[in-house]
């Protein structure tokens, strides 16, 4: 196990008190506790810090704290005592974890993990608890509360109101957050455990969302507005996403004018295979595109399926290219063919679905478009498309500029 990060954290803590630590000795003690005696990393860190504090006659090292802290003020690396409500519980991803979920107080919320080897009392959703001497840690940049063998869990009777603070999408950061958003798009799910994925947004921006298959979880309705309380905000490759599995999703009767995102202009220079009329897996929560043999990579051969239209293409503005994904409604407008007409064409033509692909490709490829949407994983998810009229003067200017640079 790599304990270098813990070693560095302990070393910095000692250096702040004027002590020059022996990093190799610290890491060796950590490995002995964790690897040989099976002590959890958080408990091992506390043990080593306490030992060093006694060795150098230091006080106030912060390894155990009974002072009640607000969640918004927690700092990674601290040992803290807090009081909060269990607002969500999730399925434990590993046998080593007894419980995981979200705990909140009036100031904010944080993920927590209770380790199985700690043998602590089971906490119930909707109830308040005082957690003494838990450790604030992080995983992939997301703050997390480690509840270990040195933590005391005490039930609390309180009527403290808990009203989550709703933040704009543009202000989201990794952690836990509550937002009021509109469901902009529903995407193909990419994993058999995934119930739904797509994009939500408000007046300030848009963000990807994911709901995993768990008991009691339901899909969001495209076009509907929701309050999403205590969603997990994850970050991957610099992009944020909302994990709504622990979130409370409450429909709202109002509407939101979602930020339109970026607009890209250029020529649709390529329509890729997989465009046109496609068949989708009918299994609830899947929606993957089937092969020509009606094969789903997750659910195998499907006798039943549903048809859909899409375009996977490349937009070129003369200086750079962008991969684009365009869904059915926009494809129908751009290509001048409806889903029903495409089905009839495929069933009546010897080329079948290939004829639909050729018809759509010929209708859109080589034309100028302005496409508005948000970019995820190197692809623009297009929400609006408008045709741009050809400007011969602009072409002449480009040719003249090119000729001048060649001289």
Secondary structure, DSSP 8 states (H G I E B T S, - for coil): ---HHHHHHHHHHHHTTT----HHHHHHHHHIIIIIT---HHHHHHHHHHHHHHHTT-----SS--SEE-GGG--TT-EEEEEEEEEEEE--SSTTEEEEEEEEETTEEEEEEEEGGG------TT-EEEEEEEEEEEETTEEEEEE-TT-EEEEE---------B--GGG--SEEEEEEEEEEEEE---STTEEEEEEEEETTEEEEEEEE--TT-----TT-EEEEEEEEEEEETTEEEEE-SS-EEEEESS-------EEEEEEEEEE-TT-EEEEEE-STTT--B--TT-EETTTEE-S-EEEEEEEEEEEE-SS-EEEEEE-HHHHHHHHT--HHHHHHHHHHSTTTHHHHHHHHHHHHTT-EEEEEEEEETTEEEEEEEEE----HHHHHHHHHHHHHHH-
